[in-house]
């Protein structure tokens, strides 16, 4: 079942807008101040903050807002850095407007350093990096020093002076680990021991042959004994296992190695078993233990064209999606689901391709996925990633050659198919399609005419609708055809929709839908039991059951065309949930429904794939009922 569910999603992606929906962008066209995004921040309330070289922005999931700051001082200024501490303060460092904090809870700003007026002010008040020491103090990476500021007063209470060329160096990254503060600058990297107040330069390369090798800007703790250092030119691994002894003995013999010699590393984000690097060459998946590296293709294969491949920063959200800051193209969002989807199409499979790009139904048989398309069957081998076409153009005509297959049923290792040319039984071993036959010529004529609303039951019966002759039940074993009368006589077969698979509570009772009402049919007593009737539905109303399923909470969900999603108690048939598609701005039909292991309901539509989080939906409804 897991395999068929996965492949259903694969095939649906071929003909839906989800092909590009996994990558989205925020740019000046969406309201961003500028395309150069140097810092991304997801605050405690879920808002995305973006600092650019022409102002500060905040994205709420719907629109990009310009953050003007106190008295508009942040409008169109160059932002150096933004940072959120554990007290939910957002720190904002600018190049020319000063240094501020913003309290998310009170929606208030506090100015710490004013706008520089002289060159001395610029040196003293410019901040390039921010790191929280504790709830009362923050480290500020400046030009040739790292200062410790008391949050309440704004007073600088300590300062780490760096042995660098004054006016030509500035701090680019800070990382605190236990008793040590690691500092990356444009003139190499350093480590400061808090307890001894000692500072030591870190050696990470034998000989500096290019100035960019000294321009370090990313610090990442791979494990308790290993530090990764990213530079404008290179990625380096440093052994920090004996730092306490090194400082105690003043003997520093550094162990290091070069992981990448010529790559510009902006950021490092951990993945399950490897690292994701933000570089000048785009996103790179890197396995440090083996040295393997693979370039991430998601942006390259998206609908967007990048002017510059540089990725400045990576931020992961609560859904495991990735926000990327770029140098020239704004910010991009990569949905975490991208890696879970594999697009199966004629473009990336071996074999004969797909008989048609429109796929109506699928079943699994003999280790293969059989897809009913708008012209024949396509058999997909997931092990070999290979396809083969069957029945394409079968019984075709000059004007209308397609052999369209609308439904697939699996019974006795054969495919029972409802098509535009009648109902057929396809034997995949013999590659042969045959039609049903009755006990006499009249029955055979009905069976080989155009049938619709077909359901093939597990106990060997075929239920179907004939537009002119009515409703029928066919016994596969003895070939007897029985016309369903009694209560069925009140319905016009031409206006009726379909027989459907039974509910688990009544496995031999197929469902039947017509005129806005869903019934359960008892074939023994020839009795119809009403499950749900659409309110005020006219018998001729064009409402049909697209799909149904029972979730883990034992709720029967119905997808009704032109009406929405209905959640019923399957025992009492009482309606407990209603989701109006138009009201929720979906405005589309939901076809197949499938519940995943986490209780999410996935639904296919003409506008791609949708997911319903039942926990959030039910909780939201509860709050509405309670008056919140």
QUINOR-V14445 format. One record per residue. N is the residue number from 0. RES is the residue in one letter. SS is DSSP state (hx for helix, st for strand, lp for the rest). PHI is phi in whole degrees, -180 to 180 (NA if undefined). OMEGA is omega in whole degrees, -180 to 180 (999 if undefined). Layout:
{{N;RES;SS;PHI;OMEGA} {N;RES;SS;PHI;OMEGA}}
This chain:
{{0;X;lp;NA;179} {1;X;hx;-61;-179} {2;X;hx;-65;-177} {3;X;hx;-66;178} {4;X;hx;-65;-180} {5;X;hx;-62;-177} {6;X;hx;-70;175} {7;X;hx;-58;179} {8;X;hx;-65;179} {9;X;hx;-55;-173} {10;X;hx;-67;-180} {11;X;hx;-61;-179} {12;X;hx;-65;-178} {13;X;hx;-61;-171} {14;X;lp;-111;-178} {15;X;lp;-123;179} {16;X;lp;-75;-180} {17;X;hx;-71;179} {18;X;hx;-57;-180} {19;X;hx;-110;-174} {20;X;hx;-68;-179} {21;X;lp;-76;179} {22;X;st;-125;177} {23;X;st;-131;-173} {24;X;st;-136;168} {25;X;st;-113;-177} {26;X;lp;-140;175} {27;X;hx;-55;177} {28;X;hx;-65;178} {29;X;hx;-96;176} {30;X;lp;111;180} {31;X;lp;-67;-176} {32;X;lp;-63;-178} {33;X;lp;-160;-176} {34;X;lp;-82;179} {35;X;lp;-86;180} {36;X;st;-106;-177} {37;X;st;-99;179} {38;X;st;-144;173} {39;X;st;-120;179} {40;X;st;-147;172} {41;X;st;-100;-176} {42;X;lp;-81;-175} {43;X;lp;-66;179} {44;X;lp;-97;177} {45;X;lp;93;178} {46;X;lp;-79;176} {47;X;st;-99;177} {48;X;st;-102;-179} {49;X;st;-130;176} {50;X;st;-98;-178} {51;X;st;-124;177} {52;X;lp;-91;176} {53;X;lp;-147;177} {54;X;st;132;-179} {55;X;st;-110;-179} {56;X;st;-128;175} {57;X;st;-134;-178} {58;X;st;-116;-177} {59;X;lp;-102;-178} {60;X;lp;98;-179} {61;X;lp;-125;-177} {62;X;lp;-145;178} {63;X;st;-95;-179} {64;X;st;-110;175} {65;X;st;-86;179} {66;X;st;-96;-174} {67;X;lp;-87;179} {68;X;lp;76;-179} {69;X;hx;-67;179} {70;X;hx;58;175} {71;X;hx;73;-174} {72;X;lp;-71;-177} {73;X;lp;-92;-178} {74;X;lp;-69;174} {75;X;lp;61;178} {76;X;lp;-97;176} {77;X;lp;-81;179} {78;X;st;-95;176} {79;X;st;-88;-175} {80;X;st;-165;168} {81;X;st;-128;-173} {82;X;st;-157;176} {83;X;st;-113;179} {84;X;lp;-96;-176} {85;X;lp;-72;179} {86;X;lp;-95;179} {87;X;lp;66;171} {88;X;st;-89;174} {89;X;st;-104;-179} {90;X;st;-95;-174} {91;X;st;-125;179} {92;X;st;-107;-179} {93;X;st;-115;179} {94;X;lp;-84;-173} {95;X;lp;-136;-175} {96;X;lp;-108;-180} {97;X;lp;115;-176} {98;X;st;-127;-172} {99;X;st;-134;166} {100;X;st;-125;178} {101;X;st;-125;179} {102;X;st;-89;-177} {103;X;lp;-62;-175} {104;X;lp;-73;-178} {105;X;lp;-101;-179} {106;X;lp;54;-177} {107;X;st;-137;180} {108;X;st;-106;172} {109;X;st;-137;180} {110;X;st;-93;180} {111;X;st;-103;177} {112;X;st;-121;-180} {113;X;lp;-77;176} {114;X;lp;-65;-179} {115;X;lp;-67;179} {116;X;lp;-114;180} {117;X;lp;-127;178} {118;X;hx;-64;177} {119;X;hx;-65;176} {120;X;hx;-61;-178} {121;X;hx;-61;179} {122;X;hx;-70;-175} {123;X;hx;-76;-172} {124;X;hx;-105;180} {125;X;lp;-76;-178} {126;X;lp;-124;-179} {127;X;lp;-109;-180} {128;X;st;-142;-177} {129;X;st;-137;178} {130;X;st;-150;180} {131;X;st;-74;173} {132;X;st;-91;173} {133;X;st;-155;-174} {134;X;lp;-68;-179} {135;X;lp;-110;-176} {136;X;st;-140;173} {137;X;st;-133;174} {138;X;st;-86;179} {139;X;st;-121;177} {140;X;st;-84;-175} {141;X;lp;-117;-178} {142;X;lp;-79;-177} {143;X;lp;-110;-179} {144;X;st;-157;171} {145;X;st;-119;-175} {146;X;st;-104;176} {147;X;st;-106;-176} {148;X;st;-109;174} {149;X;st;-80;-170} {150;X;lp;-65;-175} {151;X;lp;-67;-174} {152;X;lp;-100;-175} {153;X;lp;78;-178} {154;X;lp;-81;174} {155;X;st;-82;-174} {156;X;st;-104;179} {157;X;st;-160;-178} {158;X;st;-152;176} {159;X;st;-104;-179} {160;X;st;-83;-178} {161;X;lp;-98;180} {162;X;lp;-80;-177} {163;X;lp;-130;179} {164;X;lp;-71;-177} {165;X;lp;-65;178} {166;X;lp;87;-179} {167;X;lp;-117;-176} {168;X;lp;-126;171} {169;X;lp;-147;-177} {170;X;st;-80;-178} {171;X;st;-114;-180} {172;X;st;-157;177} {173;X;st;-133;177} {174;X;st;-147;179} {175;X;st;-103;179} {176;X;st;-143;-180} {177;X;lp;62;-177} {178;X;lp;-86;-172} {179;X;st;-125;173} {180;X;st;-115;178} {181;X;st;-92;-174} {182;X;st;-131;176} {183;X;st;-105;-178} {184;X;st;-131;177} {185;X;lp;-75;178} {186;X;lp;-129;178} {187;X;st;94;-177} {188;X;st;-124;-176} {189;X;st;-138;172} {190;X;st;-132;-179} {191;X;st;-116;177} {192;X;st;-95;-176} {193;X;lp;-63;-173} {194;X;lp;-67;-177} {195;X;lp;-99;-177} {196;X;lp;61;180} {197;X;st;-99;178} {198;X;st;-122;-179} {199;X;st;-137;175} {200;X;st;-74;179} {201;X;st;-92;175} {202;X;lp;-96;-176} {203;X;lp;-132;179} {204;X;lp;-150;-178} {205;X;lp;-62;-178} {206;X;lp;-134;177} {207;X;lp;-80;-179} {208;X;lp;-103;179} {209;X;lp;-144;-178} {210;X;hx;-59;-180} {211;X;hx;-70;176} {212;X;hx;-68;179} {213;X;hx;-87;-178} {214;X;lp;-85;-175} {215;X;st;-94;-173} {216;X;st;-151;178} {217;X;st;-141;178} {218;X;st;-118;-179} {219;X;st;-141;179} {220;X;st;-88;-180} {221;X;st;-68;172} {222;X;st;-157;-174} {223;X;lp;-66;-178} {224;X;lp;-112;-171} {225;X;st;-135;177} {226;X;st;-113;172} {227;X;st;-103;-178} {228;X;st;-124;179} {229;X;st;-98;180} {230;X;st;-128;176} {231;X;lp;-62;177} {232;X;lp;-136;174} {233;X;st;122;173} {234;X;st;-127;-171} {235;X;st;-126;178} {236;X;st;-113;-174} {237;X;st;-128;177} {238;X;st;-82;180} {239;X;lp;-116;-174} {240;X;lp;-66;-176} {241;X;lp;-112;-175} {242;X;hx;-63;180} {243;X;hx;-58;180} {244;X;hx;-67;180} {245;X;hx;-61;180} {246;X;hx;-70;-180} {247;X;hx;-67;-177} {248;X;hx;-97;-176} {249;X;lp;58;178} {250;X;lp;-116;-174} {251;X;lp;-116;173} {252;X;lp;-112;-172} {253;X;lp;-78;172} {254;X;lp;-107;-174} {255;X;st;-155;174} {256;X;st;-156;179} {257;X;st;-93;178} {258;X;st;-89;174} {259;X;st;-132;-178} {260;X;lp;-93;-169} {261;X;lp;-132;-178} {262;X;lp;-114;179} {263;X;lp;-95;-174} {264;X;st;-98;178} {265;X;st;-93;-175} {266;X;st;-151;179} {267;X;st;-134;-179} {268;X;st;-125;-180} {269;X;st;-71;171} {270;X;lp;-111;-177} {271;X;lp;-58;-176} {272;X;lp;-131;-179} {273;X;lp;-160;-180} {274;X;st;-118;174} {275;X;st;-108;-176} {276;X;st;-103;171} {277;X;st;-93;-172} {278;X;st;-135;175} {279;X;lp;-72;178} {280;X;lp;-104;-179} {281;X;st;96;178} {282;X;st;-83;179} {283;X;st;-130;173} {284;X;st;-84;-173} {285;X;st;-133;177} {286;X;st;-107;-174} {287;X;lp;-60;-176} {288;X;lp;-68;-177} {289;X;lp;-104;-176} {290;X;lp;84;-180} {291;X;st;-69;178} {292;X;st;-145;-179} {293;X;st;-137;178} {294;X;st;-78;178} {295;X;lp;-70;-173} {296;X;lp;-99;-170} {297;X;lp;-64;177} {298;X;lp;-69;-178} {299;X;lp;-64;-178} {300;X;lp;-93;-179} {301;X;lp;-84;180} {302;X;lp;-79;-175} {303;X;lp;-98;176} {304;X;lp;-109;-177} {305;X;lp;-89;176} {306;X;lp;-76;180} {307;X;lp;-142;-176} {308;X;lp;-79;-176} {309;X;lp;-67;173} {310;X;st;-108;-173} {311;X;st;-88;-176} {312;X;st;-156;178} {313;X;st;-122;174} {314;X;st;-130;179} {315;X;st;-97;179} {316;X;lp;-96;-175} {317;X;lp;-69;179} {318;X;lp;-98;-178} {319;X;lp;68;171} {320;X;lp;-81;-177} {321;X;st;-117;169} {322;X;st;-97;-178} {323;X;st;-122;173} {324;X;st;-95;-179} {325;X;st;-120;-175} {326;X;lp;-81;-174} {327;X;lp;-137;-170} {328;X;lp;-127;179} {329;X;lp;81;-179} {330;X;st;-120;179} {331;X;st;-118;175} {332;X;st;-119;176} {333;X;st;-108;180} {334;X;lp;-66;179} {335;X;hx;-62;-178} {336;X;hx;-68;-176} {337;X;hx;-56;-177} {338;X;hx;-71;-180} {339;X;hx;-90;-180} {340;X;lp;-99;172} {341;X;lp;-119;-178} {342;X;lp;-80;179} {343;X;lp;-107;-180} {344;X;lp;-151;179} {345;X;lp;-63;-176} {346;X;lp;-79;-175} {347;X;lp;-130;176} {348;X;lp;-121;173} {349;X;st;-85;176} {350;X;st;94;-171} {351;X;lp;-95;178} {352;X;lp;81;180} {353;X;lp;-104;179} {354;X;lp;-66;176} {355;X;lp;-163;-178} {356;X;lp;-73;178} {357;X;lp;-85;-179} {358;X;st;-111;-177} {359;X;st;-94;-177} {360;X;st;-146;175} {361;X;st;-146;172} {362;X;st;-140;177} {363;X;st;-107;-180} {364;X;st;-150;176} {365;X;lp;64;-180} {366;X;lp;83;178} {367;X;st;-109;170} {368;X;st;-103;179} {369;X;st;-101;-178} {370;X;st;-110;174} {371;X;st;-86;-176} {372;X;st;-115;180} {373;X;lp;-75;174} {374;X;lp;-157;175} {375;X;st;95;180} {376;X;st;-107;171} {377;X;st;-122;177} {378;X;st;-101;-178} {379;X;st;-115;177} {380;X;st;-100;-177} {381;X;lp;-69;179} {382;X;lp;-71;-177} {383;X;lp;-97;-175} {384;X;lp;54;-174} {385;X;st;-130;180} {386;X;st;-119;174} {387;X;st;-143;-174} {388;X;st;-102;177} {389;X;st;-136;174} {390;X;lp;61;176} {391;X;lp;-69;-179} {392;X;lp;71;-177} {393;X;lp;-63;-177} {394;X;lp;56;-175} {395;X;lp;-71;177} {396;X;lp;-117;-179} {397;X;lp;-61;-177} {398;X;lp;-80;-176} {399;X;lp;-133;-174} {400;X;lp;-80;-173} {401;X;lp;-67;173} {402;X;lp;-106;-173} {403;X;lp;-81;-180} {404;X;st;-111;-172} {405;X;st;-96;179} {406;X;st;-136;177} {407;X;st;-126;174} {408;X;st;-125;180} {409;X;st;-109;178} {410;X;st;-153;178} {411;X;lp;52;176} {412;X;lp;60;176} {413;X;st;-127;178} {414;X;st;-101;179} {415;X;st;-103;-167} {416;X;st;-122;176} {417;X;st;-98;-172} {418;X;st;-130;176} {419;X;lp;-76;179} {420;X;lp;-120;178} {421;X;st;118;-178} {422;X;st;-104;-175} {423;X;st;-130;171} {424;X;st;-113;-177} {425;X;st;-107;177} {426;X;st;-98;-177} {427;X;lp;-70;178} {428;X;lp;-73;-179} {429;X;lp;-90;-175} {430;X;lp;51;-176} {431;X;st;-138;178} {432;X;st;-111;179} {433;X;st;-129;177} {434;X;st;-103;-179} {435;X;lp;-72;176} {436;X;lp;-127;179} {437;X;lp;-105;-178} {438;X;lp;-83;178} {439;X;lp;-147;-175} {440;X;hx;-65;-178} {441;X;hx;-66;179} {442;X;hx;-66;180} {443;X;hx;-63;179} {444;X;hx;-63;178} {445;X;hx;-65;-177} {446;X;hx;-65;-177} {447;X;lp;-100;174} {448;X;lp;-88;179} {449;X;lp;-75;178} {450;X;lp;-110;176} {451;X;st;-148;-178} {452;X;st;62;-172} {453;X;st;-83;169} {454;X;st;-134;178} {455;X;st;-103;-174} {456;X;lp;-84;180} {457;X;lp;-69;180} {458;X;lp;-95;168} {459;X;lp;92;178} {460;X;st;-126;176} {461;X;st;-113;177} {462;X;st;-101;-178} {463;X;st;-155;179} {464;X;st;-120;173} {465;X;st;-115;-171} {466;X;lp;-58;-177} {467;X;lp;-101;-171} {468;X;lp;-101;174} {469;X;st;114;-171} {470;X;st;-113;-172} {471;X;st;-138;173} {472;X;st;-131;-176} {473;X;st;-115;178} {474;X;st;-88;-176} {475;X;lp;-66;-175} {476;X;lp;-70;-175} {477;X;lp;-104;175} {478;X;lp;64;178} {479;X;lp;-84;180} {480;X;st;-114;-177} {481;X;st;-120;178} {482;X;st;-81;180} {483;X;st;-86;-178} {484;X;lp;-118;-179} {485;X;hx;63;-177} {486;X;hx;-65;-180} {487;X;hx;-70;-177} {488;X;hx;-68;179} {489;X;hx;-78;-175} {490;X;lp;-103;174} {491;X;lp;-86;-178} {492;X;hx;-59;-179} {493;X;hx;-65;-178} {494;X;hx;-99;-179} {495;X;st;-87;-172} {496;X;st;-95;-171} {497;X;st;-172;161} {498;X;st;-89;-177} {499;X;st;-133;-180} {500;X;lp;-62;-176} {501;X;lp;-72;169} {502;X;lp;-76;180} {503;X;hx;-58;-179} {504;X;hx;-71;-180} {505;X;hx;-137;-171} {506;X;lp;-65;179} {507;X;lp;-108;-179} {508;X;lp;-110;179} {509;X;lp;-65;175} {510;X;st;-89;-180} {511;X;st;-142;-177} {512;X;st;-126;177} {513;X;st;-159;174} {514;X;lp;54;178} {515;X;lp;83;-179} {516;X;st;-125;177} {517;X;st;-102;-179} {518;X;st;-118;166} {519;X;st;-109;-175} {520;X;st;-101;176} {521;X;st;-93;-175} {522;X;lp;-71;180} {523;X;lp;-73;-178} {524;X;lp;-99;179} {525;X;lp;54;-172} {526;X;st;-121;176} {527;X;st;-102;178} {528;X;st;-115;-178} {529;X;st;-73;175} {530;X;st;-100;180} {531;X;st;-156;176} {532;X;st;-123;178} {533;X;lp;-63;-178} {534;X;lp;-57;175} {535;X;lp;58;-180} {536;X;lp;-79;174} {537;X;lp;-81;-178} {538;X;lp;-62;-180} {539;X;lp;-99;-176} {540;X;lp;-67;-178} {541;X;lp;-82;176} {542;X;lp;-113;179} {543;X;lp;-133;175} {544;X;st;-84;180} {545;X;st;-77;-178} {546;X;st;-167;172} {547;X;st;-151;176} {548;X;st;-161;175} {549;X;st;-112;-176} {550;X;lp;-86;-177} {551;X;lp;-67;177} {552;X;lp;-90;179} {553;X;lp;62;175} {554;X;st;-104;177} {555;X;st;-87;180} {556;X;st;-99;177} {557;X;st;-114;173} {558;X;st;-101;-175} {559;X;st;-112;178} {560;X;lp;-64;178} {561;X;lp;62;-178} {562;X;lp;-139;180} {563;X;st;129;179} {564;X;st;-106;-178} {565;X;st;-121;175} {566;X;st;-108;-177} {567;X;st;-118;166} {568;X;st;-77;-174} {569;X;lp;-66;179} {570;X;lp;-84;-176} {571;X;lp;-97;-175} {572;X;lp;64;178} {573;X;lp;-76;179} {574;X;st;-78;-178} {575;X;st;-114;179} {576;X;st;-141;173} {577;X;st;-138;175} {578;X;st;-122;179} {579;X;lp;-82;-176} {580;X;lp;-64;-180} {581;X;lp;-66;-178} {582;X;lp;-64;180} {583;X;lp;-95;176} {584;X;lp;61;175} {585;X;lp;-87;172} {586;X;lp;54;-178} {587;X;lp;-153;177} {588;X;lp;-82;174} {589;X;lp;-108;-177} {590;X;lp;-95;-178} {591;X;lp;-73;176} {592;X;st;-128;-179} {593;X;st;-147;179} {594;X;st;-93;178} {595;X;lp;-94;-175} {596;X;lp;-67;-179} {597;X;lp;-95;178} {598;X;lp;86;175} {599;X;lp;-80;177} {600;X;st;-102;177} {601;X;st;-97;-176} {602;X;st;-133;179} {603;X;st;-97;-179} {604;X;st;-156;176} {605;X;lp;-68;-179} {606;X;lp;-106;177} {607;X;st;105;-176} {608;X;st;-111;179} {609;X;st;-117;178} {610;X;st;-127;179} {611;X;st;-107;176} {612;X;lp;-87;-174} {613;X;hx;-67;-179} {614;X;hx;-65;180} {615;X;hx;-66;-179} {616;X;hx;-62;-178} {617;X;hx;-68;179} {618;X;hx;-65;179} {619;X;hx;-62;179} {620;X;hx;-64;180} {621;X;hx;-64;179} {622;X;hx;-64;179} {623;X;hx;-64;-180} {624;X;hx;-64;-178} {625;X;hx;-79;177} {626;X;lp;94;179} {627;X;lp;-82;999}}
